Amino acid sequence: MKVVRGTPEPSGLLDDGAPVTGHPRRSESPVLRSERVWARHLWWIALAVGGAGAAFVWLATPHGREIEAVWELGVKLVAFACLCAAIAFFPWSFPRLHWLLYVPFVFFTGYVIPRISYFYYGDVARAEGDSFYTHVYLLLYPGIVLTVAAAYRLGGGSPGSCLKIAVNGIVIVFSGFLDLMWFLVNPVELPAVIDAPHISIFTGGPISYGATVLFTLVHIPVIIALGALPLDRWIDRLLGVAPVGGPK
């Protein structure tokens, strides 16, 4: 009987013949693979700028449904974009970092939801309509989008796909889909005209219900196109790193 000494080749099976299972090793973030000095500082710089922008929006701009000036919308979108970039370029994705996802839960349950529920239970939704609108659409929905993006990134998702999730989350709410569905899921009659500030800023004023349907449908190819963009390849080029698995 011939005996072969040495280390046997891995067979992918356990001693009892069962296949080896477990979590595959995650590829290292392009931020950590980059040799450019500024790469590892991108996330906290974006977080600082986004946080400052959010504070400015909350403290220095009107809390209301109407968009009084285009620059106000621009500041809000830039602040949100910076927060998205901070999440996307966060360098680490370890299992223990799941603790970070409890932060938005504390924010939602410790402030946003109590404030929103006050408008209903305190019967002041109409009296404080602007504040109600601000808490729902400036805090709650963006907070949900950022939380989903953060969960994806901390779970090992790529920076590019993380940005796609966040951006498309905002495109959907700006598409008019919510405005259409409000009249379908609530016991109200369909209006002849829909007056939504985020639509009027593009159309120049209120538009008919049918035109709002078309406005919403136009966003479908936009969402698909954004989802198909090779953002991770562009990010690799920006950071000066080769894509995992070689050139694409």
N, C-alpha and C positions, 0 to 999 in steps of 0.2 A: 504494500500500500504506500503510495507516494504522498508525503506530507509537504505542503508548501508553506514556508514560513514567511512572515511579513504581515503588513496591514491589509486586510481584505478591502476590496472596492466597495463603496457604499451601495447598497442595493435598494435603498428607499423603503426598507421593511424593518419592522421591529423584530425582536427575537422570536416572537410567537407567529411571525409571518404576516402580521397586520401592517397595512401601509402607514408610513409616517405622515402624521397630520400636524397642523399647527399654523401659526401665522407666518407668512413669508416676510423676509426682511424687507423693510421699506427702503426705497432709494433715498439717498441723502438730499436734502433740499438744495436747489440750485443756489440759494443764498449762501449756504455753507460751503458749497463747492467753488464759489467764485473767489478769485484772487484779488478782486478789486476792493480796495479798502472801504469804500462807502457802502458796499452791498449789505454788510451786516448791520448797518445803522439805518437802513431804509425804513424798517418797520416802526422804530420808535420815533423817527423824525416825522413820518406820516401820521403816527398816532398823536404826536404833540400838535401838529398843525391842524389835524382833524378835530382834536379836542378843543383847541382854541377857537376854531371856526364854529363848532357846535355851541360853545359858550357865548360867542358873539351873536349867533342867531337867536339863542334863547333870551339873552339879556338886552340886546340892542335892536332887534327887529320886531315889528308888530306881530302879535299872536292873533292870527285870523285866517279865515278861509280865502279871502281875496288876495291876489298877488298885486300889490300896489306898484311894484317896480320890478323890472326884469332882473336887476342886479341882486335883489333879495333872493330870487329863485336860484340865481347863479351861485351865490354864497352858500346856500343850503346844499346844492349839488356838489360843490367843490369840497365842502366839509365832509359830506357823505363819501365822496370818492377817496378822500385821504384816509378815512377810517377803513374803507374797503382795502386800500393798498396796505395799511398796517396789518390787517389780518392775512392778506395774501402773501406778504413778504415776511411774516413771522417765521423765524428760521427753524423752529423745533416742533416736532410732532411725536411726543412720547405719551404712552398710556397714562402716566401719572398726571399729565397736564389736563386731563378731563376735569379736574377740579376748577379750572378756569371757567368752565361752562356754567358753574353755579352762580357766577357773578351776574349775568343777565337775569337769571331767575330771581335773585334778590332785588334787582332793579325793578323788574316787572311787578313782583308781589309786594315790594316795599314802598313803591311810589306810583307807578303808572296805573296799575289796575285799581288801587284804592281811589285814585283821583278820578278815573273814568267812571267807576261805580258811584262815586259821590254825585256826579252830574245826574244820574238816574234816581238814586235813592233820595237825594236832596231835592229832586224835582227842580233843578236849575239848568237843565240842558239848554233850554231856549234862552234863558236870561244870560247864560255864559256860553253861548254857542261857539264863539271864537276860541275860547279856552278848551272846550270839548273837542273841537276840530283839531286843534294843535296837538293835544295829547294823543289822539288816535292816529293822526297821519304824520306827525312830526316826531313822535316818540315810539308809539307802539309798533306800527308797521315797519319802519326802518330798523327798530330794535330786533324784530323777528327775523328780518332779512340778514342782518349782521350776525345774529346768533346762529342761523343755519350755515352761513358761510364759515364762521369760526369753527363750528362742529366738524364741517367737512375738512377744513385745513388741519385742525388738531388730530383728526383721524388719519392723516397722511395724504390728503388730497393735494393736487398740484396747485401752485399759485395761479396759473392761468384759468383753470376750471373754477377756482374759488372766485376769481373776479367775474367770470361769466355768470355764476349763480347770483352774486350780489347785483350786478348790473341788470340782468334780466328780471330780477325781482322788482326793481324799480321801474323798468320799462312796462311791466305788466300793470302796475298800479297807475301809471301815467297813460296807459293805452285807452282808457275809457271803459274797460271791461267792468271795473267795479261800479261805475256809474250806471251802466246798463243793468247789471245784476241787482242793484239796489231796488229797482222797480219791479224786478221779476220775483225776488225772494220775499218781498214785503207785500202786504195786502193793500196795494195802492194801484191807481190807474196809471197806464203808461202816459207819459207827458208828450205833448207835441214838440216841445223844445227842451233841450238839456243845457243848463248853464253851469258849466264846470270850469273854474278858473284855469286849471292845468290844460284844458282843451282850448279854451278861448284865447290863451296866449299864442297858440299856433293858428287858430282859425280867424282871429280878430273879433270874436264875439260868440254868443250862444248859437248852437246849431240844432237842427232837428234830430229827433230820435233815430230816424233812418240814417242820417249823415253820421251820427255817433257810432252806429253799427259799422259803417264803412271805415270810419276812423280807427275803430278797434281792429277790424280785420286787416288793415294795412300793417299793423304791428306784428302780425304773425310771421311774415317773412323776415322782419327785422330781428325778432327773437331767434329764429332759426339761423340767420346769418351770423348773429353774435355768438351763438352756441357752436358754430362751425369754424370760427376764427382760430388760427394756430397760435393762440396767445402764449402757450408754454414755450414754443419755439422762439417767439419774439423775445420773451423774457430771458431765455437762455442766451440769446445774442446780446441783449442789453447788459447782462451780468458777465458776459465773456466766458461762458462755460459751454462745453459740448453736451448735447442732449444725451440722456441715459440711453444706452443701447447703440450709440453711434449716431452719425449724421442722419437726418430725416429728409 
